[in-house]
């Protein structure tokens, strides 16, 4: 928000406060005047009829009611102060839109209460807009100052040290200007102790607004540029005192808003860095997971290949063992035949005849052009050969 906009909003807020103060005075001051006259008359008559009652004793009895209506507890009819003069009404309107709400004074008429509701509904957002603008400008001034210092000392001091130191100095300076100095002023003008003054400042700027201490209003009387006594001390309030207090409240709240905004920016930056770190961690975790999955697949593939190779080797070895066993059995069977039959079986094993097909065997037999005895001998050999093959294959199937 630009300074021109902030100034324009400030002027609108001040006009809104002045209008609210005039409205509250018009609504509440007539009722207050009637109450004041009634209580003053009752006090005077009571003191005249009961001379044995001292003013301090009567003050103890009616102090609360008298103070709430702006009447002197000691029966001073010349005391004409009001809670709803222009300065007090302006200050009350300021406590409404700032949401401090001390509670030391409040509207008593129905019209005043209705107007206070409407005034708060429109005034609080307007003041919040002004507060945000002033806080933004203060934050901008602070950031520019920090950047200027960084530019000057960037070769000598690290950026982090400059920012931390500048922030601490900004907070300390704000505490001195908006807490320390006002506390000293209130201690002097209000007659409070140091603790009470600091207590009022902090309670006000945090918008708690308990109302036990209010600047410009002593607990026993309501004052406005008149002389009143608090013990032996004389206190005088000027017309500009309460508006000045409200202006201090405005700037102080804007300062604290700037500090809170700065803290919020830090938290957002920290949150952004945390999100980036979490994102990087997720990326690394995903990469690690993918690597583990790839390693697992590769290991499983290697194991599958090794197991398959072992099974193939085992199958080959078993097949060779079966073949060797069949050859041994066939050799043992051939030993039982005569040399002539054995020679014929050997010739069959060497591929001279095909035993897988009866047709090929018949063809070979036709080509041999054997005669009577030779044909009978060959048929006997073939029969024996087929029997041996049958038992050999049967034994291999059993294995």
ABEGO torsion letter per residue (X at the ends): XBAAAAAAAAAAAAAAAAAAAAAAAAAAAAAAAAAAAAAAAAAAAAAAABAABBAAAAAAAAAAAAAAAGBBAAGBAABABBAABAAAAAAAAAAAAAGAGAGABBBABAAAAAAAAAAAAAAAAAAAAAAAAAAAAAAAAAAAAAAAAAAAAAAABBAAAAAAAAAAAAAAAAAAAAAAAAAAAAAAAAGBBAAAAAAAAAAAAAGAGAGABBBGBBAABBBBGBBBBBEABBBBBBAAAAAAAAAAAAAAAAAAAAAAAAAAAAAAAAAAAAAAAAAAAAAAAAAAAAAAAAAAAAAAAAAAAAAAAAAAAAAAAAAAAAAAAAAAAAAAAAAABBAAAAAAAAAAAAGABBAABAAAAAAAAAAAGBBBAAAAAAAAAAAAAAAAAAAAAAAAAAX
